[in-house]
Amino acid sequence: MKRRWIAGLLLCLLALPPMAARAESAFPMAAVGVLSARAEGGCSAALIAPDVVLTAAHCVDARGKPGGLTFRTGAYPGLPRISVPVAATAFHPLYDLNLPREITRIRFDLALVRLAHPIDTPGIVPLRLGPAPEVGERLILASYRGGRGERARERRCEIFAGPPDVAALGCEVASGESGSPVLRLSPQGPEIAAVLSSRSRFDQQPIGFAPPVLRRIGPVMDLLPEAAEVTPAGEGAPATEIVADP
């Protein structure tokens, strides 16, 4: 009986796909991480290409300099947490104009970060960009509070009517959650509909404000240095740090 049980277990294990394939399909939130210049604190952010990270504009240096920033992915079973230095940053050109605060910090509070080299670890898959949030949707806010935790905190937030071209999330948000992706679960997997910018209250209800991404990210992409202008991986380039599994 014991031999038959062991044989059955081995057959089950052999039938499973490789760890990399399981991780890639099971843990898409590994692309959500922390953008920080120190071990703790910082903003939340999300990988949208192997070497490009999306976050809020107020999370990066106003001059577009790396400023010692590092992006750290989430850690999941079978996936190490990856830490890569930032090579360049860019934010929406309208963010830095002398406009009213609610426009500069919300409607155009979007930034892209170019990593020193791509993250090509199997299972850490960049997230897609999707249509803007719609009133009444319940989307997922994936975030790190104060840069703490091995993986993003996920919770559903209902979308309310907010300022023009801004999504209002019916969730209480805290320090460190700026730059968090607001995610929709599409048939192709999670897609980023907006990026958390700031927090407020409406009639005692805590809310968060998030500008949609897809329609506004073009000008930011135009300002982000190309991969060829960034120090390539290899000799003389900053190394990737792999943090122990949780």
HELIX and SHEET records of a PDB file:
HELIX    1   1 LYS A    2  ALA A   15  1                                  14    
HELIX    2   2 MET A   19  ALA A   26  1                                   8    
HELIX    3   3 PRO A   28  ALA A   31  5                                   4    
HELIX    4   4 ALA A   57  CYS A   59  5                                   3    
HELIX    5   5 ARG A  101  GLU A  102  1                                   2    
HELIX    6   6 ILE A  103  ARG A  107  3                                   5    
HELIX    7   7 GLY A  218  LEU A  223  1                                   6    
HELIX    8   8 ALA A  227  GLU A  229  5                                   3    
SHEET    1   A 7 GLU A 241  VAL A 243  0                                        
SHEET    2   A 7 ARG A  81  PHE A  91 -1                                        
SHEET    3   A 7 THR A  70  ARG A  72 -1                                        
SHEET    4   A 7 VAL A  32  SER A  36 -1                                        
SHEET    5   A 7 CYS A  43  ALA A  49 -1                                        
SHEET    6   A 7 VAL A  52  THR A  55 -1                                        
SHEET    7   A 7 ALA A 111  LEU A 115 -1                                        
SHEET    1   B 8 ARG A 128  LEU A 129  0                                        
SHEET    2   B 8 GLY A 189  VAL A 195  1                                        
SHEET    3   B 8 PRO A 181  SER A 186 -1                                        
SHEET    4   B 8 ARG A 138  SER A 143 -1                                        
SHEET    5   B 8 ARG A 153  ALA A 161 -1                                        
SHEET    6   B 8 ALA A 167  LEU A 169 -1                                        
SHEET    7   B 8 GLN A 205  ALA A 210 -1                                        
SHEET    8   B 8 SER A 198  PHE A 202 -1                                        
END                                                                             
